[in-house]
Amino acid sequence: MTKNPRFLSPKRVGSYPERELDCQLAIEDVFRTVAEYAEAAGWDEREVARALIELAHNHWSALDAKERMLEEAAGAFVRRPKVH
């Protein structure tokens, strides 16, 4: 993509009921553009859809792994030695 994508920011700071939907709407145009570029390069729609799903899944898994690592690291610092 040649231009810098611009995304709408969340409507407010912190959690709110429609936050995930707002995020989807904010990135939808760029998502569709990526799919169109892939299809223009010769990939069929289903291949592109599967690839995007797999990329999203891999991203989710990486976030989970990072979160677990941070929790384990925090636990190493929070735990106190047992007093006998």
Steps between C-alpha positions, in 0.01 A plus 500: 500500500639835405312727736506500877178352631304725731284343764226641714591500868279338764204720591617517861779377724456164667248227446152563361236268349563572129880537517580181303247590229648851478845346452368275221345798325822700540719238329249360249611713202866402538400136551298503177786671317744229609257233378455680167877530447545129573222408259645732233831313542326175408381349829135398508260647757488188716880470511520863606227454761674193644835681505350801680330274754825313561692826541240624750519169687881517511484857627253396772723208602803729521307741723398212728859375521625850582234541769590164659869589494432834672279331761769242572768768522283707735439192713874448532533845654185494711555168673667516836718229643331266744590557862574178686 
